[in-house]
Amino acid sequence: MRTYTYSQIAHIALPILVSTLMEQLIGTTDTAFLGRVGEIELGASAIGGILFIVVFMLGLGFSIGAQILMGRRNGEGNYQRIGVIFYHSIAFLLLLGVVLFVLVRTFSPHILQRIIQSPRVCEAATTYLHWRIIGMFFAFVNVMFRAFYVATTHTRTLTLNSVVMVLSNVCFNYVLIFGHFGVPALGIAGAAIGSSMAEGVSTIFFIVHTRRHIPCSKYGLNRMPRLRLSLLGKILNLSVWTMVQNFLSLSTWFIFFLSIEHLGEDYLAATNIIRSISSFTFMTVVAFASTAGTLVSNLMGQGEPDAVWPMLRRTMLMTAVALAPLLLIVAIFPDAVMSVFTTDMQLIDLGRGALYVLLASYVFTLPAQILFNAVSATGNTRMAFVIELCALAVYTAYVAVAIFNMRLSLPWCWASEFVYSIIVTALTFAYMRWYPWQNKKI
């Protein structure tokens, strides 16, 4: 039986971990800079940014399906098929990007006016989204390059790309938000423009690096394949469930932020700070979960389903070891960590309790994310969608009752993370333990 050792898992996971943490600095940079601009901008960037991510998740969901297919072909040694899947996916995502761009530019201002209570937050969020949506075209190309590198386990490239993107975003934000080197201060619009430009720099890096350092002929990347609707249909058949699942997942996250906004502008600002802090801890889990999904796909392609559970146990243990120091630092120095994003002690006091609740929820978030990625990687994306739908239904009901009916404090609002993760952990464990997924063909 083929087994992955701790060192082999780390070899794949660590570059993904570094890259995901670096990528989170994009949003964190926006938050840190805008926290110096004003409370309105800080809260508005959260709503605008999450609405962008909701739309982006459709493309990310498609790329996850393509990544599962490329990982399976990589495990089979059928490398030429990887390039065919890659190019078909790029073409579909660019077409999807055009449709989403038009829809967001046309309808988002009207939607935000109806769902945001504060006129000032609404105006700032609309401005942010107007410019941020331009970067979606680059983001869709980037997620396919990422899917390729993860599926083929060439993950070190992701670290280099992330460093380039983050440094670009910091420079662009510094110049555009505050106005330097003759450029006018654009405020929240500058943050959105800077992030979109950083996505473009990331795309250029991926193209140049792939042409120079990857054996393109081996993976079929050296030529454009003929359009095959049957193959695109196969990718869509696998991806549609991850697309809808990711869209719904972030939509409920967006609903959570809108609900918090109804409690007050200060609650929204404090929640955005907590979100920015949690992005680092959560992305640590996501990096290992993505690794687990890739290894499940490769093991299934190699005909070694019995090696999946031992690999998952090792991955969970490694995730806990990597996550523990981050959680401890935040738990011991919450005020210092939150002060990176704001100097307003009232916001820090308001968010401290909720931050502790979030940290405690990782007891369930860790296994939930790793097992959920494993379920998708077996090829049963429909089952993963059903699991997500069940968890989100209960999560949304809790948020509605806690915020609108009972108007509970911020820590109780953030306890929704426990609700979601416990349900996902239970259902994914049941699937991996008792469902006959070992012979799933894709």
Secondary structure, DSSP 8 states (H G I E B T S, - for coil): -----HHHHHHHHHHHHHHHHHHHHHHHHHHHHHTTT-HHHHHHHHHHHHHHHHHHHHHHHHHHHHHHHHHHHHHHT-THHHHHHHHHHHHHHHHHHHHHHHHHHHHHHHHHHHH-S-HHHHHHHHHHHHHHGGGHHHHHHHHHHHHHHHHTT-THHHHHHHHHHHHHHHHHHHHHHHT-TT----THHHHHHHHHHHHHHHHHHHHHHHHHHS-TTTTT-SS-----HHHHHHHHHHHHHHHHHHHHHHHHHHHHHHHHHTT-HHHHHHHHHHHHHHHHHHHHHHHHHHHHHHHHHHHHHTT-GGGHHHHHHHHHHHHHHHHHHHHHHHHHSHHHHHTTT---HHHHHHHHHHHHHHHHTHHHHHHHHHHHHHHHHTT-HHHHHHHHHHHHHHHHHHHIIIIIIS---HHHHHTHHHHHHHHHHHHHHHHHHHS--TT---
